[in-house]
Amino acid sequence: MATVELRFSALPEHVRTARLVAAAVARRAGVDEAVLDEVRLAVGEACSRAVGLHQSGGISAPVRVTLIEEEKQFSIEVGDEAPRSVPGATVPGASPGEADMDAEEDEMGLAVISGLVDDVEVSADEHGGLIRMSWPTTPPVTLVP
């Protein structure tokens, strides 16, 4: 099992880099070429969500992206340290209108990810959230002379 871990400052300009790294590692792991755009989009959405949560919560910790290559599966975990990622939680000091808009954006982002990835798990607690996405891999074809 090979693992690549990426940590980046919660800034929108780093999301593109995370998408590119995820697509490159997914390709190397054996994810079907037809699915790579979905991988890029899902990782971009998950990372943008984490960046937004960190920025709105004033969290300076980096966003974590873990790319895991297993025997027949490739997984990506995007983690944040924003306690407000618990559905229904509010940002301290935010007005009710801001909290409702943030919750709508959060739900929309999760809906986009769920539409792109068949195997997705979302978890959150007071220490932050984690989105785990998985895709099947195909073993490389070896030609025997």
DSSP file with accessible surface (Angstrom, degrees, kcal/mol):
  #  RESIDUE AA STRUCTURE BP1 BP2  ACC     N-H-->O    O-->H-N    N-H-->O    O-->H-N    TCO  KAPPA ALPHA  PHI   PSI    X-CA   Y-CA   Z-CA
    1    1 A M              0   0  167      0, 0.0     2,-0.4     0, 0.0    69,-0.2   0.000 360.0 360.0 360.0 118.9    0.0    0.0    0.0
    2    2 A A  E     -A   69   0A  44     67,-1.3    67,-3.2     2,-0.0     2,-0.4  -0.789 360.0-168.4 -99.7 140.9    1.5    3.3   -1.2
    3    3 A T  E     -A   68   0A  76     -2,-0.4     2,-0.4    65,-0.2    65,-0.2  -0.994  10.3-169.6-132.8 136.9    0.5    6.6    0.5
    4    4 A V  E     -A   67   0A  59     63,-2.6    63,-3.4    -2,-0.4     2,-0.4  -0.989  10.9-161.9-121.3 132.0    1.2   10.2   -0.6
    5    5 A E  E     -A   66   0A 107     -2,-0.4     2,-0.4    61,-0.2    61,-0.2  -0.963   6.2-173.7-119.4 135.3    0.4   13.0    1.9
    6    6 A L  E     -A   65   0A  41     59,-3.3    59,-3.2    -2,-0.4     2,-0.4  -0.984   2.0-175.8-126.5 132.5    0.0   16.6    0.9
    7    7 A R  E     +A   64   0A 128     -2,-0.4     2,-0.3    57,-0.2    57,-0.2  -0.996  11.0 172.8-127.2 135.3   -0.5   19.5    3.3
    8    8 A F  E     -A   63   0A  18     55,-1.9    55,-2.8    -2,-0.4    -2,-0.0  -0.990  38.2 -95.2-143.8 151.9   -1.1   23.0    2.1
    9    9 A S        -     0   0   72     -2,-0.3     2,-2.9    53,-0.2     5,-0.2  -0.339  51.5-101.2 -59.5 144.2   -2.0   26.4    3.6
   10   10 A A  S    S+     0   0   14     51,-0.3    -1,-0.1    50,-0.2     3,-0.0  -0.366  79.2 127.9 -73.4  70.9   -5.8   27.1    3.4
   11   11 A L    >   -     0   0   67     -2,-2.9     3,-2.0     1,-0.1     4,-0.4  -0.989  64.7-129.1-127.9 137.1   -5.5   29.3    0.3
   12   12 A P  G >> S+     0   0   76      0, 0.0     3,-1.5     0, 0.0     4,-0.6   0.820 103.7  66.6 -56.6 -31.4   -7.6   28.9   -2.8
   13   13 A E  G 34 S+     0   0  125      1,-0.3     4,-0.5     2,-0.2     3,-0.2   0.715  95.5  57.7 -66.7 -16.3   -4.6   29.0   -5.1
   14   14 A H  G <> S+     0   0   62     -3,-2.0     4,-1.9    -5,-0.2    -1,-0.3   0.631  86.1  78.4 -87.3 -12.3   -3.3   25.7   -3.6
   15   15 A V  H <> S+     0   0   11     -3,-1.5     4,-2.4    -4,-0.4     5,-0.2   0.907  89.5  55.4 -63.2 -40.1   -6.4   23.8   -4.6
   16   16 A R  H  X S+     0   0  168     -4,-0.6     4,-2.4     1,-0.2    -1,-0.2   0.918 106.3  50.9 -59.6 -42.0   -5.3   23.5   -8.2
   17   17 A T  H  > S+     0   0   73     -4,-0.5     4,-2.6     1,-0.2     5,-0.2   0.927 108.9  51.2 -62.1 -43.5   -2.0   21.9   -7.1
   18   18 A A  H  X S+     0   0    1     -4,-1.9     4,-2.6     1,-0.2    -1,-0.2   0.909 109.9  50.5 -60.9 -40.7   -3.9   19.4   -5.0
   19   19 A R  H  X S+     0   0   88     -4,-2.4     4,-2.3     2,-0.2    -1,-0.2   0.924 111.5  47.3 -62.3 -44.9   -6.1   18.5   -8.0
   20   20 A L  H  X S+     0   0   85     -4,-2.4     4,-2.2     2,-0.2    -2,-0.2   0.914 113.4  47.2 -65.2 -43.3   -3.1   18.0  -10.3
   21   21 A V  H  X S+     0   0   46     -4,-2.6     4,-2.7     2,-0.2     5,-0.3   0.937 112.0  51.0 -63.8 -43.7   -1.2   15.8   -7.8
   22   22 A A  H  X S+     0   0    0     -4,-2.6     4,-2.6    -5,-0.2    -2,-0.2   0.920 111.1  47.7 -61.2 -43.6   -4.4   13.8   -7.1
   23   23 A A  H  X S+     0   0    3     -4,-2.3     4,-2.5     2,-0.2    -1,-0.2   0.914 112.5  49.0 -65.2 -41.3   -4.9   13.1  -10.8
   24   24 A A  H  X S+     0   0   53     -4,-2.2     4,-2.1     2,-0.2    -2,-0.2   0.931 114.6  43.9 -64.7 -43.9   -1.3   12.2  -11.4
   25   25 A V  H  X S+     0   0   24     -4,-2.7     4,-2.2     2,-0.2    -2,-0.2   0.903 112.8  52.9 -69.8 -37.9   -1.2    9.7   -8.5
   26   26 A A  H  X>S+     0   0    0     -4,-2.6     5,-2.4    -5,-0.3     4,-0.8   0.923 109.1  49.4 -62.2 -43.5   -4.6    8.3   -9.5
   27   27 A R  H ><5S+     0   0  113     -4,-2.5     3,-1.0     1,-0.2    -2,-0.2   0.943 112.2  47.8 -60.7 -45.9   -3.4    7.7  -13.0
   28   28 A R  H 3<5S+     0   0  186     -4,-2.1    -1,-0.2     1,-0.3    -2,-0.2   0.851 107.8  56.6 -64.5 -32.1   -0.3    5.9  -11.6
   29   29 A A  H 3<5S-     0   0   10     -4,-2.2    -1,-0.3    -5,-0.2    -2,-0.2   0.649 123.8-101.3 -76.0 -15.2   -2.4    3.9   -9.3
   30   30 A G  T <<5 +     0   0   18     -3,-1.0   108,-2.1    -4,-0.8     2,-0.2   0.612  62.5 159.3 104.6  16.4   -4.5    2.5  -12.2
   31   31 A V      < -     0   0    6     -5,-2.4    -1,-0.3   106,-0.2   106,-0.2  -0.526  54.3 -95.6 -70.1 136.8   -7.7    4.6  -12.0
   32   32 A D    >>  -     0   0   84    104,-0.5     3,-1.9    -2,-0.2     4,-0.7  -0.238  25.7-127.6 -56.4 137.2   -9.4    4.4  -15.4
   33   33 A E  G >4 S+     0   0  114      1,-0.3     3,-0.8     2,-0.2     4,-0.4   0.837 108.3  61.7 -56.0 -34.6   -8.5    7.4  -17.7
   34   34 A A  G 34 S+     0   0   80      1,-0.2    -1,-0.3     2,-0.1     4,-0.2   0.712 105.5  47.6 -66.8 -18.0  -12.3    8.1  -18.2
   35   35 A V  G X> S+     0   0   35     -3,-1.9     4,-2.0     1,-0.1     3,-0.5   0.580  84.2  91.0 -99.3 -10.8  -12.7    8.7  -14.5
   36   36 A L  H <X S+     0   0    1     -3,-0.8     4,-2.7    -4,-0.7     5,-0.2   0.844  83.5  55.2 -60.3 -34.5   -9.7   11.1  -14.0
   37   37 A D  H 3> S+     0   0   97     -4,-0.4     4,-2.7     1,-0.2    -1,-0.3   0.904 107.7  50.2 -64.2 -38.4  -11.8   14.2  -14.6
   38   38 A E  H <> S+     0   0   81     -3,-0.5     4,-2.7    -4,-0.2     5,-0.2   0.897 109.5  51.4 -64.7 -38.7  -14.2   13.1  -11.9
   39   39 A V  H  X S+     0   0    0     -4,-2.0     4,-2.7     2,-0.2     5,-0.3   0.956 111.7  47.0 -60.9 -49.1  -11.2   12.6   -9.5
   40   40 A R  H  X S+     0   0   55     -4,-2.7     4,-2.5     1,-0.2    -2,-0.2   0.927 115.1  45.3 -58.4 -48.3   -9.9   16.1  -10.3
   41   41 A L  H  X S+     0   0   92     -4,-2.7     4,-2.6     2,-0.2    -1,-0.2   0.916 113.9  48.3 -64.5 -43.7  -13.3   17.7   -9.8
   42   42 A A  H  X S+     0   0    0     -4,-2.7     4,-2.7     2,-0.2     5,-0.2   0.924 113.7  46.4 -64.8 -42.9  -14.1   15.8   -6.6
   43   43 A V  H  X S+     0   0    0     -4,-2.7     4,-2.9    -5,-0.2     5,-0.3   0.920 112.2  51.5 -66.2 -40.8  -10.7   16.7   -5.1
   44   44 A G  H  X S+     0   0    7     -4,-2.5     4,-2.6    -5,-0.3    -2,-0.2   0.925 112.3  46.0 -60.7 -42.6  -11.1   20.3   -6.2
   45   45 A E  H  X S+     0   0   65     -4,-2.6     4,-2.3     2,-0.2    -2,-0.2   0.928 114.4  47.0 -66.3 -44.9  -14.5   20.5   -4.6
   46   46 A A  H  X S+     0   0    1     -4,-2.7     4,-2.2     2,-0.2    -2,-0.2   0.915 115.4  45.6 -65.0 -41.6  -13.4   18.8   -1.3
   47   47 A C  H  X S+     0   0    0     -4,-2.9     4,-2.9     2,-0.2     5,-0.2   0.904 111.8  51.3 -69.6 -40.0  -10.3   21.0   -1.0
   48   48 A S  H  X S+     0   0   59     -4,-2.6     4,-2.6    -5,-0.3    -2,-0.2   0.906 110.4  50.5 -62.1 -39.5  -12.2   24.2   -1.8
   49   49 A R  H  X S+     0   0   23     -4,-2.3     4,-2.5     2,-0.2    -2,-0.2   0.938 111.7  46.9 -62.0 -47.3  -14.7   23.2    0.9
   50   50 A A  H  X S+     0   0    1     -4,-2.2     4,-2.5     2,-0.2    -2,-0.2   0.916 112.0  50.5 -63.4 -42.4  -11.9   22.6    3.4
   51   51 A V  H  X S+     0   0    4     -4,-2.9     4,-2.8     1,-0.2     5,-0.2   0.939 111.3  48.9 -60.4 -45.7  -10.2   25.9    2.5
   52   52 A G  H  X S+     0   0   34     -4,-2.6     4,-2.8     1,-0.2     5,-0.2   0.908 110.9  49.7 -61.2 -42.2  -13.5   27.8    2.9
   53   53 A L  H  X S+     0   0    5     -4,-2.5     4,-1.7     2,-0.2    -1,-0.2   0.911 112.9  47.1 -63.8 -41.5  -14.1   26.2    6.3
   54   54 A H  H  X>S+     0   0    0     -4,-2.5     5,-2.8     2,-0.2     4,-0.5   0.929 114.6  46.3 -65.6 -45.0  -10.6   27.1    7.5
   55   55 A Q  H ><5S+     0   0  102     -4,-2.8     3,-0.9     1,-0.2    -2,-0.2   0.926 113.9  46.5 -66.7 -43.2  -10.8   30.6    6.2
   56   56 A S  H 3<5S+     0   0   53     -4,-2.8    -1,-0.2     1,-0.2    -2,-0.2   0.818 116.7  45.9 -70.3 -26.3  -14.3   31.3    7.7
   57   57 A G  H 3<5S-     0   0   40     -4,-1.7    -1,-0.2    -5,-0.2    -2,-0.2   0.425 109.6-120.9 -93.7   0.4  -13.2   29.7   11.0
   58   58 A G  T <<5 +     0   0   69     -3,-0.9     2,-0.5    -4,-0.5    -3,-0.2   0.835  55.4 160.3  65.4  33.6   -9.9   31.6   11.2
   59   59 A I      < -     0   0   40     -5,-2.8    -1,-0.2    -6,-0.2   -49,-0.2  -0.764  27.6-171.1 -94.2 126.8   -8.0   28.3   11.3
   60   60 A S        +     0   0  124     -2,-0.5   -50,-0.2   -51,-0.1    -1,-0.1   0.550  50.7 110.5 -95.0  -7.1   -4.3   28.5   10.4
   61   61 A A  S    S-     0   0   18      1,-0.1   -51,-0.3   -52,-0.1    20,-0.2  -0.292  75.2-102.6 -65.4 151.5   -3.7   24.8   10.3
   62   62 A P        -     0   0   47      0, 0.0     2,-0.3     0, 0.0   -53,-0.2  -0.346  28.6-110.2 -73.8 158.0   -3.0   23.3    6.8
   63   63 A V  E     -A    8   0A   0    -55,-2.8   -55,-1.9    17,-0.1     2,-0.5  -0.667  35.4-139.4 -80.4 140.3   -5.6   21.3    4.8
   64   64 A R  E     -AB   7  79A  57     15,-2.2    15,-2.9    -2,-0.3     2,-0.4  -0.904  20.6-177.9-109.7 133.0   -4.6   17.6    4.6
   65   65 A V  E     -AB   6  78A   1    -59,-3.2   -59,-3.3    -2,-0.5     2,-0.5  -0.994   5.3-171.5-127.3 123.0   -4.9   15.4    1.5
   66   66 A T  E     -AB   5  77A  19     11,-2.7    11,-2.7    -2,-0.4     2,-0.5  -0.971   6.3-161.7-118.1 126.2   -3.9   11.8    1.7
   67   67 A L  E     -AB   4  76A   1    -63,-3.4   -63,-2.6    -2,-0.5     2,-0.5  -0.942  11.6-169.2-109.2 120.2   -3.7    9.7   -1.5
   68   68 A I  E     -AB   3  75A  16      7,-3.4     7,-2.8    -2,-0.5     2,-0.7  -0.944  10.4-162.0-122.3 119.0   -3.8    5.9   -0.8
   69   69 A E  E     +AB   2  74A  50    -67,-3.2   -67,-1.3    -2,-0.5     5,-0.2  -0.878  19.6 173.0 -99.9 114.9   -3.1    3.2   -3.3
   70   70 A E        -     0   0   63      3,-3.0     3,-0.2    -2,-0.7   -68,-0.0  -0.578  48.4 -85.3-111.1-178.6   -4.4   -0.2   -2.3
   71   71 A E  S    S+     0   0  175      1,-0.2     3,-0.0    -2,-0.2    -1,-0.0   0.911 120.1   1.8 -57.7 -49.0   -4.6   -3.5   -4.2
   72   72 A K  S    S+     0   0  157      1,-0.1    65,-1.4    64,-0.1     2,-0.3   0.197 126.7  59.7-124.9  16.7   -7.9   -2.9   -6.0
   73   73 A Q  E     - C   0 136A  62     63,-0.3    -3,-3.0    -3,-0.2     2,-0.4  -0.999  55.9-153.7-149.9 146.5   -8.8    0.6   -4.9
   74   74 A F  E     -BC  69 135A   0     61,-3.0    61,-2.7    -2,-0.3     2,-0.4  -0.989  23.0-171.9-120.9 127.5   -7.5    4.2   -4.9
   75   75 A S  E     -BC  68 134A   0     -7,-2.8    -7,-3.4    -2,-0.4     2,-0.4  -0.930  13.1-163.3-124.0 148.1   -8.7    6.5   -2.1
   76   76 A I  E     -BC  67 133A   0     57,-2.8    57,-2.9    -2,-0.4     2,-0.5  -0.999   5.8-165.7-128.6 129.8   -8.3   10.1   -1.4
   77   77 A E  E     -BC  66 132A  42    -11,-2.7   -11,-2.7    -2,-0.4     2,-0.5  -0.974   1.1-167.8-115.9 128.1   -8.9   11.7    2.0
   78   78 A V  E     -BC  65 131A   3     53,-2.5    53,-2.3    -2,-0.5     2,-0.4  -0.977  14.8-172.3-116.0 117.7   -9.4   15.4    2.4
   79   79 A G  E     -BC  64 130A   1    -15,-2.9   -15,-2.2    -2,-0.5     2,-0.3  -0.870   9.9-177.7-115.8 145.3   -9.2   16.6    6.1
   80   80 A D  E     - C   0 129A   3     49,-2.3    49,-0.6    -2,-0.4   -17,-0.1  -0.845  27.8-138.0-129.1 168.4   -9.9   19.9    7.7
   81   81 A E        +     0   0   82     -2,-0.3    47,-0.1    47,-0.2   -20,-0.1   0.006  61.6 123.9-115.2  27.3   -9.6   21.1   11.3
   82   82 A A    >   -     0   0    1      1,-0.2     3,-1.8    47,-0.1    46,-0.2  -0.793  46.8-161.3 -93.5 111.2  -12.8   23.1   11.2
   83   83 A P  G >  S+     0   0   66      0, 0.0     3,-1.2     0, 0.0    45,-0.2   0.759  85.7  71.5 -63.4 -19.8  -15.2   22.0   14.0
   84   84 A R  G 3   +     0   0   25      1,-0.3     5,-0.3   -31,-0.1     4,-0.1   0.531  69.8  90.5 -75.6  -1.1  -18.1   23.7   12.2
   85   85 A S  G <   +     0   0    2     -3,-1.8    -1,-0.3    40,-0.2    41,-0.1   0.597  59.7 106.1 -73.0  -3.4  -18.0   21.0    9.5
   86   86 A V  S X  S-     0   0   52     -3,-1.2     3,-2.4    39,-0.2    39,-0.1  -0.612  90.3-103.5 -71.1 124.5  -20.5   19.1   11.7
   87   87 A P  T 3  S+     0   0  109      0, 0.0     3,-0.1     0, 0.0    -1,-0.1  -0.259 105.7  16.9 -53.5 131.8  -23.8   19.5    9.8
   88   88 A G  T 3  S+     0   0   76      1,-0.3     2,-0.1    -4,-0.1    -3,-0.1   0.300  94.4 128.6  90.1 -10.4  -26.0   22.1   11.5
   89   89 A A    <   -     0   0   41     -3,-2.4     2,-0.3    -5,-0.3    -1,-0.3  -0.403  47.6-140.8 -76.3 157.7  -23.1   23.6   13.5
   90   90 A T        -     0   0   97     -3,-0.1    -4,-0.1    -2,-0.1    -5,-0.0  -0.841  15.5-109.6-120.0 157.5  -22.6   27.4   13.4
   91   91 A V    >   -     0   0   17     -2,-0.3     3,-2.1     4,-0.1     8,-0.1  -0.697  42.5-109.2 -82.0 129.2  -19.6   29.6   13.3
   92   92 A P  T 3  S+     0   0  120      0, 0.0     3,-0.1     0, 0.0    -1,-0.1  -0.365 103.9  13.8 -58.7 131.1  -19.0   31.5   16.5
   93   93 A G  T 3  S+     0   0   89      1,-0.3     2,-0.2    -2,-0.0    -2,-0.0   0.382  95.6 129.3  86.5  -6.2  -19.8   35.2   16.0
   94   94 A A    <   -     0   0   30     -3,-2.1    -1,-0.3     1,-0.1    -4,-0.0  -0.594  61.2-117.1 -83.2 145.8  -21.6   34.6   12.6
   95   95 A S     >  -     0   0   53     -2,-0.2     4,-2.5     1,-0.1     5,-0.2  -0.395  29.9-107.8 -73.4 159.0  -25.0   36.1   12.0
   96   96 A P  H  > S+     0   0  103      0, 0.0     4,-2.3     0, 0.0     5,-0.2   0.884 120.7  53.0 -57.1 -37.6  -27.8   33.7   11.5
   97   97 A G  H  > S+     0   0   47      2,-0.2     4,-2.2     1,-0.2     5,-0.2   0.914 109.7  47.9 -64.2 -42.3  -28.0   34.7    7.8
   98   98 A E  H  > S+     0   0  101      2,-0.2     4,-2.7     1,-0.2    -1,-0.2   0.913 111.2  50.8 -63.3 -43.3  -24.2   34.0    7.3
   99   99 A A  H  X S+     0   0   12     -4,-2.5     4,-2.4     2,-0.2    -2,-0.2   0.911 110.4  49.2 -63.1 -41.3  -24.5   30.6    9.0
  100  100 A D  H  X S+     0   0  104     -4,-2.3     4,-2.3    -5,-0.2    -1,-0.2   0.917 112.4  47.8 -64.2 -41.6  -27.5   29.6    6.8
  101  101 A M  H  X S+     0   0  106     -4,-2.2     4,-2.4     2,-0.2    -2,-0.2   0.921 112.1  49.3 -67.0 -41.3  -25.6   30.6    3.7
  102  102 A D  H  X S+     0   0   38     -4,-2.7     4,-2.4     1,-0.2    -1,-0.2   0.911 111.0  50.1 -62.2 -42.3  -22.4   28.8    4.8
  103  103 A A  H  X S+     0   0   32     -4,-2.4     4,-2.6     2,-0.2    -2,-0.2   0.903 110.4  50.1 -64.5 -39.6  -24.5   25.7    5.6
  104  104 A E  H  X S+     0   0  138     -4,-2.3     4,-2.4     2,-0.2    -2,-0.2   0.923 111.7  47.4 -63.8 -44.8  -26.1   25.8    2.1
  105  105 A E  H  X S+     0   0  124     -4,-2.4     4,-2.5     2,-0.2    -2,-0.2   0.902 112.0  51.1 -62.5 -40.2  -22.7   26.1    0.4
  106  106 A D  H  X S+     0   0   18     -4,-2.4     4,-2.3     1,-0.2    -2,-0.2   0.939 111.6  46.2 -62.8 -46.9  -21.4   23.2    2.5
  107  107 A E  H  X S+     0   0  134     -4,-2.6     4,-2.2     1,-0.2    -1,-0.2   0.889 111.6  52.3 -63.5 -38.8  -24.4   21.0    1.5
  108  108 A M  H  X S+     0   0  131     -4,-2.4     4,-2.3     2,-0.2    -2,-0.2   0.932 109.3  49.4 -64.0 -43.7  -24.0   22.0   -2.2
  109  109 A G  H  X S+     0   0    2     -4,-2.5     4,-2.2     1,-0.2    -2,-0.2   0.918 111.9  48.0 -61.6 -42.9  -20.3   21.1   -2.1
  110  110 A L  H  X S+     0   0   34     -4,-2.3     4,-2.7     1,-0.2    -1,-0.2   0.881 110.0  53.1 -66.6 -35.0  -21.1   17.7   -0.6
  111  111 A A  H  X S+     0   0   61     -4,-2.2     4,-1.9     2,-0.2    -2,-0.2   0.911 108.5  49.8 -65.7 -40.3  -23.9   17.1   -3.1
  112  112 A V  H  X S+     0   0   60     -4,-2.3     4,-1.4     2,-0.2    -2,-0.2   0.943 112.0  47.8 -62.8 -46.0  -21.4   17.8   -6.0
  113  113 A I  H >X S+     0   0    1     -4,-2.2     4,-2.2     1,-0.2     3,-0.6   0.939 110.8  51.0 -61.4 -45.4  -18.9   15.4   -4.5
  114  114 A S  H 3< S+     0   0   65     -4,-2.7    -1,-0.2     1,-0.3    -2,-0.2   0.838 108.8  52.7 -62.4 -31.9  -21.6   12.7   -4.0
  115  115 A G  H 3< S+     0   0   69     -4,-1.9    -1,-0.3    -5,-0.2    -2,-0.2   0.776 114.6  41.4 -73.0 -25.7  -22.6   13.1   -7.6
  116  116 A L  H << S+     0   0   35     -4,-1.4     2,-0.5    -3,-0.6    -2,-0.2   0.761 114.5  50.4 -90.5 -29.3  -19.1   12.6   -8.8
  117  117 A V     <  -     0   0    1     -4,-2.2     3,-0.2    -5,-0.2    -1,-0.2  -0.954  56.7-163.1-121.6 126.7  -18.0    9.8   -6.6
  118  118 A D  S    S+     0   0  170     -2,-0.5     2,-0.8     1,-0.2    -1,-0.1   0.866  88.9  47.3 -71.8 -38.1  -19.9    6.5   -6.0
  119  119 A D  E    S+D  134   0A  64     15,-0.7    15,-2.3     2,-0.0     2,-0.4  -0.830  76.8 145.3-111.3  94.2  -17.9    5.6   -2.9
  120  120 A V  E     -D  133   0A  36     -2,-0.8     2,-0.4    13,-0.2    13,-0.2  -0.989  25.2-170.7-133.7 138.7  -17.8    8.6   -0.6
  121  121 A E  E     -D  132   0A 113     11,-2.5    11,-2.9    -2,-0.4     2,-0.5  -0.999   4.4-165.8-128.1 133.5  -17.8    8.9    3.2
  122  122 A V  E     +D  131   0A  71     -2,-0.4     2,-0.3     9,-0.2     9,-0.2  -0.977  13.6 169.0-120.8 127.3  -18.1   12.2    5.1
  123  123 A S  E     +D  130   0A  68      7,-2.6     7,-2.9    -2,-0.5     2,-0.3  -0.969   2.5 170.8-135.4 152.9  -17.4   12.4    8.8
  124  124 A A  E     +D  129   0A  38     -2,-0.3     2,-0.3     5,-0.3     5,-0.2  -0.986   4.6 161.5-157.8 150.6  -17.0   15.3   11.2
  125  125 A D  E >   -D  128   0A  74      3,-2.3     3,-1.4    -2,-0.3   -40,-0.2  -0.821  62.1 -65.4-150.9-165.7  -16.6   16.0   14.9
  126  126 A E  T 3  S+     0   0  135      1,-0.3     3,-0.1    -2,-0.3   -42,-0.1   0.634 129.6  54.0 -68.0 -11.1  -15.4   18.8   17.1
  127  127 A H  T 3  S-     0   0  131      1,-0.4     2,-0.3   -45,-0.1    -1,-0.3   0.507 121.1 -80.3 -99.6  -8.4  -11.8   18.3   15.8
  128  128 A G  E <   - D   0 125A   8     -3,-1.4    -3,-2.3   -46,-0.2    -1,-0.4  -0.861  48.0 -75.5 139.3-171.0  -12.6   18.7   12.1
  129  129 A G  E     -CD  80 124A   5    -49,-0.6   -49,-2.3    -2,-0.3     2,-0.4  -0.824  23.3-157.7-127.8 164.4  -13.9   16.8    9.2
  130  130 A L  E     -CD  79 123A  48     -7,-2.9    -7,-2.6    -2,-0.3     2,-0.5  -0.989   2.2-164.2-144.5 130.5  -12.8   14.1    6.7
  131  131 A I  E     -CD  78 122A   2    -53,-2.3   -53,-2.5    -2,-0.4     2,-0.5  -0.982  11.7-168.1-113.1 122.0  -14.1   13.3    3.2
  132  132 A R  E     -CD  77 121A  46    -11,-2.9   -11,-2.5    -2,-0.5     2,-0.4  -0.963   6.4-178.6-114.2 122.4  -12.9    9.9    2.0
  133  133 A M  E     -CD  76 120A   0    -57,-2.9   -57,-2.8    -2,-0.5     2,-0.4  -0.953   3.9-169.2-120.9 139.6  -13.5    9.1   -1.7
  134  134 A S  E     -CD  75 119A   6    -15,-2.3   -15,-0.7    -2,-0.4   -59,-0.2  -0.975   8.7-175.7-134.4 147.1  -12.6    5.8   -3.4
  135  135 A W  E     -C   74   0A  13    -61,-2.7   -61,-3.0    -2,-0.4     2,-0.1  -0.981  31.4-109.7-134.4 147.4  -12.3    4.6   -7.0
  136  136 A P  E     -C   73   0A 104      0, 0.0  -104,-0.5     0, 0.0     2,-0.3  -0.393  31.9-148.5 -72.9 153.6  -11.6    1.1   -8.3
  137  137 A T        -     0   0   19    -65,-1.4  -106,-0.2  -106,-0.2  -107,-0.1  -0.868   4.2-138.4-119.2 156.8   -8.3    0.4  -10.0
  138  138 A T        -     0   0   83   -108,-2.1     3,-0.1    -2,-0.3   -66,-0.0  -0.945  28.0-113.5-113.0 136.0   -7.4   -1.9  -12.8
  139  139 A P        -     0   0  109      0, 0.0  -109,-0.1     0, 0.0  -110,-0.0  -0.363  42.1 -96.4 -65.2 147.7   -4.1   -3.8  -12.6
  140  140 A P        -     0   0  114      0, 0.0     2,-0.5     0, 0.0  -110,-0.0  -0.346  37.3-117.1 -64.8 142.4   -1.6   -2.8  -15.3
  141  141 A V        -     0   0  130     -3,-0.1     2,-0.5    -2,-0.0    -3,-0.0  -0.729  28.4-159.5 -82.7 125.0   -1.5   -5.0  -18.3
  142  142 A T        -     0   0  112     -2,-0.5     2,-0.5     2,-0.0     0, 0.0  -0.921   8.6-141.4-108.3 130.9    1.8   -6.8  -18.7
  143  143 A L        -     0   0  159     -2,-0.5    -2,-0.0     0, 0.0     0, 0.0  -0.787   9.9-151.8 -91.6 128.5    2.7   -8.1  -22.1
  144  144 A V              0   0  129     -2,-0.5    -2,-0.0     1,-0.0     0, 0.0  -0.876 360.0 360.0-100.5 124.5    4.4  -11.4  -22.2
  145  145 A P              0   0  172      0, 0.0    -1,-0.0     0, 0.0     0, 0.0  -0.179 360.0 360.0 -69.1 360.0    6.7  -11.9  -25.1
